[in-house]
Amino acid sequence: MFLTIGTTGTPERPATDLGFLLHKHPDRAQAFSTSHGTAHVFYPEASAERCTAALLLEVDPVALVRRGKGKGKGRGGAPDAALAQYVNDRPYAASSLLSVALATVFTSALSGVCRSMPERAGAPLPLRIEVPALPARGGAELVRKLFVPLGWERVEVTAVALDEQFPEWGDSRYVRLVLEGELRLADALRQLYVLLPVLDDAKHYWVAPDEVDKLLRAGEGWLADHPERPLITRRYLSHRWGLTRQADQALELVRLAESDDLDVDSVDNAVDESTDTEEKPVPLAEHRRTAILEALRGAGAHRVLDLGCGQGQLVQALLKDVRFTEIVGVDVSMRALTIASRRLKLDRMGERQAGRVTLQQGSLTYTDKRLKGYDAAVLSEVVEHLDLDRLPALEYAVFGSARPRTVLVTTPNVEYNVRWETLPAGHVRHGDHRFEWTRAEFRAWAGKVAERHGYTVAHLPVGPDDPEVGPPTQLAVFTLTDTEIDKKTDKKTDKKKEAEAA
């Protein structure tokens, strides 16, 4: 199987820079071992004006049977004919085997890393990618649906005839694909890594749970908003329902986080600043952060989790107070975490200050051992972005598994929406809010959560407290009861004794 990646250049920016970005020298042909054969990289052309790199994968059909999933089982698990295990299209048609070769041979390029030319790695290039033989379950139209939304200026899909001498036989399930456009090389490679096996609708290795993480990494920046996302996740994960559901939930959280653009508080701020007063009002986002900081100080918290930290506004505020000795920001969106890192200037931060803060990727609807043992956790404007049927999963992950002594939850008060003159009647404050609670609804939910998990709960207003409709934001302060704290202490003591005895 075979594909080419080409670009054009100028004397100032020669096309042969492609060799630096791929970390493969244009003057040499190189070979790399993969689990199913040998991958070769060579350059059919390499000049300042045009440069093309070719990846040729020689597949060993016998090794494929011996190492492959199910030894010849096709889609749906039906056994192929014995001969078909050894005589098939796998040595010739692009598939998940080529994706594995891409990840093996172009690891740094997939990551967007190029120490010698970092600015070139981060900038779009005029690319031309050709895959001569691509299986397409779904035909040429599906190929276009997958690649056109990704920003390619030209997506040329040509059906391959079953036999050119007998055109009446019709077309095969294979197509020739040509992509042209200006994209970052890393983005183009990630798209191919995901979509080649999707079009083939088959994986030639066992699909383990870590495939979800691979999909999220490769799909960063494009998959969450792709119109064919359900099909992509389903096929990439070999129609394994549990893994597909997990990936879809994580990608939906990414979409919700990224749809807020660079400031998750922009909608509230815009509404705040629209009032006709001589003095500019304090943004609601600032009211929230102030209320959260005061509640954390009142709880005596030192080690704090910011769950759904977004672009790091609250983390930045926490860092300014030395009493918070450890701050962990968690978000499902790598894009949001990257922006947070830039906002905090982590790369230029002093060693002592940098030791106080950690940013990590994670989904809040799944338990995570890394989140245990903290004094407090903050869920600021997070719950309303989840579907109601996903709230129990978040509830257990935070209150049942992580179990910090204090949990702060803020969410909009829908009753206050009538005070926003620019907000149409019946509309929520943000297009991605799945719901907005009244004060009574929020108190009812919070009370049940506290009762189930051994917390007490108090409610505080955030922002101006209107006598008729209440405050714009509601804050619930959950505190672990003394009985539950004693239980946690006893468990730690028992574990310590067991460890000492061992």
C-alpha positions as CSV (number, residue, x, y, z in Angstrom):
1,M,0.0,0.0,0.0
2,F,1.2,3.4,-0.9
3,L,0.6,7.2,-0.3
4,T,2.5,10.3,-1.2
5,I,2.7,13.7,0.6
6,G,3.9,16.6,-1.5
7,T,4.3,20.4,-1.2
8,T,5.6,23.3,-3.2
9,G,8.1,26.1,-2.1
10,T,10.1,29.1,-3.0
11,P,13.9,29.8,-2.8
12,E,13.2,31.5,0.5
13,R,11.1,28.6,1.8
14,P,12.2,25.6,-0.2
15,A,9.8,22.7,-0.6
16,T,12.5,20.4,0.8
17,D,11.7,21.7,4.2
18,L,9.2,18.8,4.1
19,G,12.1,16.5,4.9
20,F,12.7,18.4,8.2
21,L,9.0,18.3,9.1
22,L,8.8,14.5,8.4
23,H,12.2,13.9,10.0
24,K,13.2,11.9,6.9
25,H,16.1,13.1,4.7
26,P,15.2,13.6,1.0
27,D,18.5,12.2,-0.2
28,R,18.1,8.8,1.5
29,A,15.6,5.9,1.2
30,Q,14.8,4.5,4.6
31,A,13.1,1.3,5.8
32,F,11.3,0.7,9.1
33,S,10.0,-2.5,10.6
34,T,6.3,-2.6,11.6
35,S,4.2,-5.4,13.1
36,H,2.9,-6.4,9.7
37,G,5.7,-5.7,7.3
38,T,8.3,-3.1,6.3
39,A,7.6,0.6,5.7
40,H,9.8,2.4,3.2
41,V,10.1,6.2,2.9
42,F,11.7,7.8,-0.2
43,Y,11.3,11.0,-2.2
44,P,10.3,10.7,-5.9
45,E,11.1,14.4,-6.3
46,A,13.0,16.8,-4.1
47,S,13.7,20.4,-5.2
48,A,13.2,23.9,-3.9
49,E,10.0,24.2,-6.0
50,R,8.5,20.7,-5.4
51,C,9.1,18.0,-2.9
52,T,7.1,14.7,-2.6
53,A,7.6,12.0,0.1
54,A,6.3,8.5,-0.5
55,L,5.4,5.9,2.2
56,L,5.3,2.4,0.8
57,L,4.2,-0.4,3.2
58,E,5.1,-4.0,2.2
59,V,2.7,-6.2,4.1
60,D,3.5,-9.8,4.8
61,P,0.1,-11.6,4.5
62,V,1.3,-14.6,6.5
63,A,2.5,-12.3,9.4
64,L,-0.9,-10.5,9.1
65,V,-2.7,-13.8,9.7
66,R,-0.4,-14.9,12.5
67,R,-0.5,-11.6,14.4
68,G,-3.9,-10.3,13.2
69,K,-7.1,-10.1,15.1
70,G,-9.1,-13.3,14.8
71,K,-6.8,-14.7,12.1
72,G,-8.8,-13.8,9.0
73,K,-12.1,-12.8,10.6
74,G,-13.8,-10.1,8.7
75,R,-16.2,-7.4,9.7
76,G,-18.8,-8.7,12.1
77,G,-16.6,-11.7,13.0
78,A,-17.6,-14.0,10.1
79,P,-14.7,-16.3,9.2
80,D,-13.3,-15.7,5.7
81,A,-12.4,-18.6,3.4
82,A,-9.1,-20.2,4.3
83,L,-7.4,-19.0,1.2
84,A,-8.7,-15.4,1.7
85,Q,-6.5,-15.2,4.8
86,Y,-3.5,-15.2,2.5
87,V,-4.8,-13.8,-0.7
88,N,-6.5,-10.5,-0.1
89,D,-6.2,-6.7,-0.7
90,R,-4.2,-5.9,2.4
91,P,-0.8,-5.6,0.7
92,Y,-2.2,-3.1,-1.8
93,A,-5.1,-1.1,-0.3
94,A,-4.7,1.6,2.3
95,S,-6.2,0.5,5.7
96,S,-5.5,0.6,9.4
97,L,-2.1,-1.1,8.6
98,L,-1.1,2.1,6.8
99,S,-2.3,4.2,9.7
100,V,-0.1,2.2,12.0
101,A,2.8,2.7,9.6
102,L,2.1,6.5,9.6
103,A,2.2,6.6,13.4
104,T,5.4,4.5,13.5
105,V,7.4,6.3,10.8
106,F,6.1,9.9,11.3
107,T,5.7,10.0,15.0
108,S,7.2,13.5,15.5
109,A,5.4,14.9,12.4
110,L,2.1,13.6,13.8
111,S,2.8,15.4,17.0
112,G,3.7,18.6,15.2
113,V,7.2,18.6,16.6
114,C,10.1,19.9,14.7
115,R,13.0,21.4,16.7
116,S,14.9,22.7,13.7
117,M,11.8,24.4,12.2
118,P,9.2,24.9,14.8
119,E,7.6,27.8,13.0
120,R,7.2,25.7,9.8
121,A,5.6,22.9,11.8
122,G,3.1,25.2,13.3
123,A,2.1,26.9,10.0
124,P,-0.1,25.7,7.1
125,L,1.7,24.3,4.0
126,P,0.4,23.9,0.5
127,L,-0.1,20.1,0.6
128,R,-1.0,17.5,-2.0
129,I,-1.7,14.0,-0.7
130,E,-2.5,11.1,-2.9
131,V,-3.7,7.6,-1.9
132,P,-3.9,5.5,-5.1
133,A,-6.0,2.6,-3.7
134,L,-8.3,3.4,-0.8
135,P,-11.1,1.0,0.3
136,A,-14.3,3.1,0.7
137,R,-17.2,1.3,2.3
138,G,-19.8,3.9,1.5
139,G,-18.4,5.0,-1.8
140,A,-17.0,8.2,-3.2
141,E,-19.7,10.3,-1.6
142,L,-18.7,9.2,1.9
143,V,-15.1,10.0,1.2
144,R,-16.1,13.6,0.3
145,K,-18.3,13.8,3.4
146,L,-15.3,12.9,5.5
147,F,-12.7,15.2,4.0
148,V,-14.5,18.2,2.6
149,P,-15.4,19.6,6.1
150,L,-11.7,19.5,7.1
151,G,-10.6,22.5,5.0
152,W,-9.2,20.9,1.9
153,E,-9.6,23.1,-1.1
154,R,-9.8,20.1,-3.5
155,V,-11.0,16.6,-2.7
156,E,-10.8,14.5,-5.8
157,V,-12.3,11.0,-5.5
158,T,-12.1,8.7,-8.5
159,A,-13.8,5.3,-8.5
160,V,-11.6,2.4,-9.5
161,A,-13.2,0.1,-12.0
162,L,-13.4,-3.6,-11.3
163,D,-11.8,-4.2,-14.7
164,E,-11.0,-1.5,-17.2
165,Q,-11.4,-3.9,-20.0
166,F,-15.0,-4.6,-18.9
167,P,-16.5,-1.3,-17.9
168,E,-19.9,-2.9,-17.8
169,W,-18.9,-4.7,-14.6
170,G,-19.0,-1.4,-12.8
171,D,-16.8,0.1,-10.1
172,S,-15.0,-1.6,-7.3
173,R,-15.2,-0.5,-3.7
174,Y,-11.8,1.2,-4.1
175,V,-11.1,4.8,-5.0
176,R,-8.2,7.0,-5.8
177,L,-8.0,10.0,-3.4
178,V,-6.3,13.3,-4.0
179,L,-6.3,16.0,-1.4
180,E,-5.0,19.5,-2.0
181,G,-5.1,22.5,0.3
182,E,-3.2,24.6,2.9
183,L,-3.1,22.7,6.2
184,R,-0.6,22.0,9.0
185,L,1.2,18.8,8.1
186,A,0.4,17.4,11.6
187,D,-3.3,18.0,11.1
188,A,-3.2,16.3,7.7
189,L,-1.4,13.3,9.0
190,R,-3.8,13.0,12.0
191,Q,-6.8,13.1,9.7
192,L,-5.4,10.3,7.6
193,Y,-4.5,8.3,10.7
194,V,-8.1,8.3,11.8
195,L,-10.0,8.2,8.4
196,L,-8.1,5.5,6.6
197,P,-9.4,2.7,8.8
198,V,-12.8,4.5,9.0
199,L,-13.2,4.2,5.2
200,D,-12.0,0.6,5.2
201,D,-14.4,0.0,8.2
202,A,-11.9,-2.6,9.7
203,K,-9.1,-2.7,12.1
204,H,-6.4,-5.4,11.8
205,Y,-5.4,-5.5,15.4
206,W,-7.3,-5.9,18.7
207,V,-9.2,-2.7,19.6
208,A,-8.4,-2.1,23.3
209,P,-9.8,0.7,25.5
210,D,-6.6,2.8,24.8
211,E,-7.9,3.3,21.2
212,V,-10.3,5.9,22.6
213,D,-7.3,7.9,23.8
214,K,-5.6,7.5,20.4
215,L,-8.7,8.8,18.7
216,L,-9.1,11.8,21.0
217,R,-5.4,12.7,20.4
218,A,-5.5,12.3,16.7
219,G,-8.9,14.0,16.4
220,E,-8.0,17.1,18.5
221,G,-9.1,20.2,16.8
222,W,-11.3,18.7,14.1
223,L,-13.2,15.6,15.2
224,A,-15.5,17.1,17.9
225,D,-17.3,19.3,15.3
226,H,-17.1,17.0,12.3
227,P,-20.6,16.4,10.9
228,E,-19.8,12.7,10.5
229,R,-18.4,12.3,14.0
230,P,-20.8,9.4,15.0
231,L,-19.8,7.3,12.0
232,I,-16.1,8.1,12.5
233,T,-16.1,7.0,16.1
234,R,-18.2,4.0,15.5
235,R,-16.1,2.7,12.7
236,Y,-12.7,3.7,14.2
237,L,-13.5,1.7,17.3
238,S,-14.7,-1.3,15.3
239,H,-18.4,-0.9,16.3
240,R,-17.6,-1.6,19.9
241,W,-20.6,0.1,21.6
242,G,-19.0,0.7,25.0
243,L,-15.8,2.4,23.5
244,T,-17.9,4.3,21.0
245,R,-20.1,5.7,23.7
246,Q,-17.1,6.7,25.8
247,A,-15.5,8.5,22.9
248,D,-18.7,10.3,21.9
249,Q,-19.1,11.5,25.5
250,A,-15.6,12.8,25.7
251,L,-15.8,14.5,22.2
252,E,-19.1,16.1,23.2
253,L,-17.4,17.6,26.2
254,V,-14.6,18.8,24.0
255,R,-17.1,20.4,21.6
256,L,-18.9,22.1,24.5
257,A,-15.7,23.4,25.9
258,E,-14.3,24.7,22.6
259,S,-17.6,26.2,21.5
260,D,-17.1,28.7,24.3
261,D,-14.1,30.1,22.3
262,L,-11.4,31.7,24.3
263,D,-13.6,32.9,27.2
264,V,-16.2,30.6,28.7
265,D,-17.7,33.6,30.4
266,S,-18.1,35.7,27.3
267,V,-21.9,35.5,27.1
268,D,-22.3,36.5,30.8
269,N,-19.8,39.3,30.4
270,A,-21.5,40.6,27.3
271,V,-24.8,40.7,29.1
272,D,-23.3,42.3,32.2
273,E,-21.7,45.1,30.1
274,S,-24.8,45.9,28.2
275,T,-26.6,47.7,31.1
276,D,-26.9,51.5,30.8
277,T,-24.9,52.7,33.8
278,E,-22.2,55.3,34.0
279,E,-19.8,53.1,35.8
280,K,-18.8,49.8,34.1
281,P,-20.4,46.9,36.1
282,V,-18.2,44.1,37.5
283,P,-18.5,41.1,35.1
284,L,-20.4,38.2,36.5
285,A,-17.4,36.0,35.8
286,E,-15.4,38.1,38.3
287,H,-18.2,37.9,40.9
288,R,-18.1,34.1,40.5
289,R,-14.3,33.9,41.0
290,T,-14.4,36.1,44.0
291,A,-17.2,34.0,45.6
292,I,-15.3,30.8,44.9
293,L,-12.1,32.2,46.4
294,E,-13.9,33.3,49.5
295,A,-15.6,30.0,49.9
296,L,-12.3,28.1,49.5
297,R,-10.6,30.3,52.1
298,G,-13.5,29.8,54.5
299,A,-13.2,26.1,54.1
300,G,-9.5,26.2,54.9
301,A,-8.6,24.5,51.6
302,H,-5.0,24.3,50.5
303,R,-5.0,21.7,47.7
304,V,-7.7,22.5,45.2
305,L,-9.1,20.9,42.0
306,D,-10.5,23.1,39.3
307,L,-12.7,20.6,37.4
308,G,-13.6,21.8,33.9
309,C,-10.9,24.5,34.2
310,G,-11.3,25.7,30.6
311,Q,-8.7,28.4,29.8
312,G,-7.4,28.7,33.3
313,Q,-9.0,31.9,34.6
314,L,-9.8,30.4,38.1
315,V,-6.4,28.7,38.2
316,Q,-4.7,32.0,37.6
317,A,-6.7,33.6,40.4
318,L,-5.8,30.8,42.8
319,L,-2.1,31.1,42.0
320,K,-2.2,34.7,43.3
321,D,-3.0,33.5,46.8
322,V,-0.1,31.7,48.5
323,R,-2.4,29.8,50.8
324,F,-3.4,27.5,47.9
325,T,-0.3,25.3,47.8
326,E,-1.4,22.9,45.1
327,I,-3.8,23.7,42.2
328,V,-4.8,21.1,39.6
329,G,-6.8,22.2,36.5
330,V,-8.6,19.4,34.7
331,D,-10.3,19.7,31.4
332,V,-11.3,17.3,28.6
333,S,-10.1,19.8,25.9
334,M,-6.4,19.8,25.1
335,R,-7.0,23.0,23.2
336,A,-8.4,24.7,26.4
337,L,-5.4,23.3,28.4
338,T,-3.0,24.7,25.9
339,I,-4.6,28.1,26.1
340,A,-4.5,27.9,29.9
341,S,-0.8,27.0,29.8
342,R,-0.2,30.1,27.7
343,R,-2.3,32.3,29.9
344,L,-0.4,31.1,33.0
345,K,2.9,31.4,31.2
346,L,3.9,28.0,32.6
347,D,7.0,27.9,30.3
348,R,8.4,31.1,31.9
349,M,7.1,30.5,35.4
350,G,9.6,30.2,38.3
351,E,10.3,26.7,39.6
352,R,8.7,27.3,42.9
353,Q,5.5,28.8,41.4
354,A,5.3,26.1,38.7
355,G,5.5,23.4,41.4
356,R,2.1,24.6,42.7
357,V,0.1,24.1,39.5
358,T,-0.7,21.1,37.3
359,L,-2.9,21.0,34.2
360,Q,-4.1,17.6,33.1
361,Q,-6.6,16.2,30.6
362,G,-9.5,14.2,31.9
363,S,-13.2,13.5,31.6
364,L,-15.3,14.5,34.6
365,T,-17.9,11.7,34.0
366,Y,-15.3,9.0,34.7
367,T,-13.6,8.1,38.0
368,D,-9.9,9.2,38.1
369,K,-7.5,8.1,40.9
370,R,-5.5,11.2,40.3
371,L,-8.3,13.3,41.8
372,K,-8.4,11.7,45.2
373,G,-7.0,13.3,48.4
374,Y,-7.7,17.0,47.7
375,D,-9.1,19.5,50.1
376,A,-11.6,21.0,47.7
377,A,-13.0,20.7,44.2
378,V,-14.6,23.4,42.1
379,L,-17.2,22.8,39.4
380,S,-17.7,26.3,38.1
381,E,-20.4,26.6,35.3
382,V,-19.9,23.0,34.3
383,V,-23.0,20.9,35.2
384,E,-25.3,22.8,32.9
385,H,-23.2,21.7,29.9
386,L,-24.0,18.1,30.5
387,D,-27.1,16.2,29.5
388,L,-29.2,15.4,32.6
389,D,-28.7,11.7,32.2
390,R,-24.9,12.2,32.5
391,L,-25.1,14.1,35.8
392,P,-25.2,10.9,37.9
393,A,-21.8,9.8,36.4
394,L,-20.3,13.2,37.2
395,E,-21.8,13.1,40.7
396,Y,-20.3,9.7,41.4
397,A,-16.9,10.6,40.0
398,V,-16.6,13.8,42.1
399,F,-18.6,13.1,45.3
400,G,-18.4,9.3,45.4
401,S,-14.9,8.6,44.1
402,A,-12.7,11.7,44.5
403,R,-14.5,12.8,47.7
404,P,-12.8,16.1,48.6
405,R,-13.8,17.6,51.9
406,T,-15.3,20.6,50.1
407,V,-17.0,20.8,46.7
408,L,-18.2,24.1,45.2
409,V,-20.7,24.1,42.4
410,T,-21.9,27.2,40.5
411,T,-24.6,27.2,37.9
412,P,-26.9,29.9,36.3
413,N,-30.1,30.8,38.0
414,V,-32.7,30.7,35.2
415,E,-35.1,32.9,37.1
416,Y,-32.7,35.8,36.7
417,N,-32.7,35.6,32.9
418,V,-35.7,37.9,32.7
419,R,-33.4,40.7,34.0
420,W,-31.1,40.4,30.9
421,E,-32.6,42.8,28.4
422,T,-30.6,41.4,25.5
423,L,-31.5,37.8,26.2
424,P,-34.6,36.7,24.2
425,A,-37.4,35.2,26.3
426,G,-37.2,31.5,26.8
427,H,-33.5,31.3,25.7
428,V,-30.7,30.0,27.9
429,R,-27.6,32.1,28.4
430,H,-25.4,30.0,26.2
431,G,-26.3,27.8,23.2
432,D,-24.5,24.8,24.7
433,H,-26.3,24.8,28.0
434,R,-28.4,21.6,28.2
435,F,-30.5,23.1,31.0
436,E,-30.6,26.0,33.5
437,W,-32.1,25.4,36.9
438,T,-34.4,27.5,39.1
439,R,-33.3,28.0,42.6
440,A,-35.7,25.3,43.9
441,E,-34.4,22.8,41.3
442,F,-30.8,23.4,42.1
443,R,-31.5,23.1,45.8
444,A,-33.4,19.8,45.2
445,W,-30.5,18.4,43.2
446,A,-27.8,19.5,45.6
447,G,-29.8,18.2,48.6
448,K,-30.1,14.7,47.1
449,V,-26.4,14.6,46.2
450,A,-25.4,15.7,49.7
451,E,-27.6,13.0,51.3
452,R,-26.3,10.2,49.0
453,H,-22.7,10.9,49.6
454,G,-22.4,12.1,53.2
455,Y,-22.1,15.9,52.7
456,T,-23.9,18.9,54.0
457,V,-24.8,21.7,51.6
458,A,-25.2,25.5,52.0
459,H,-26.3,27.9,49.2
460,L,-24.8,31.3,48.6
461,P,-25.8,34.0,46.1
462,V,-23.3,35.2,43.4
463,G,-23.8,38.7,42.0
464,P,-26.6,41.1,42.8
465,D,-29.3,39.3,44.8
466,D,-32.6,40.4,43.3
467,P,-35.5,40.3,45.8
468,E,-37.8,38.8,43.2
469,V,-35.8,36.5,41.1
470,G,-32.6,35.9,43.1
471,P,-29.0,36.2,42.1
472,P,-27.7,35.6,38.5
473,T,-25.5,32.7,39.6
474,Q,-26.1,30.1,42.4
475,L,-23.3,28.6,44.5
476,A,-23.6,25.4,46.5
477,V,-21.0,24.7,49.1
478,F,-20.8,20.9,49.9
479,T,-18.9,19.9,53.0
480,L,-18.1,16.4,54.0
481,T,-19.7,15.5,57.3
482,D,-17.5,14.7,60.4
483,T,-18.6,11.1,60.3
484,E,-17.5,10.7,56.7
485,I,-14.2,12.5,57.5
486,D,-13.6,10.0,60.3
487,K,-14.3,7.1,58.0
488,K,-11.7,8.4,55.5
489,T,-9.2,8.8,58.3
490,D,-9.8,5.3,59.6
491,K,-9.4,3.9,56.1
492,K,-6.0,5.7,55.7
493,T,-4.9,4.4,59.1
494,D,-5.9,0.9,58.2
495,K,-4.0,1.0,54.9
496,K,-1.0,2.4,56.6
497,K,-1.0,-0.4,59.2
498,E,-1.4,-3.0,56.5
499,A,1.5,-1.6,54.6
500,E,3.7,-1.5,57.7
501,A,2.7,-5.1,58.5
502,A,3.5,-6.2,55.0
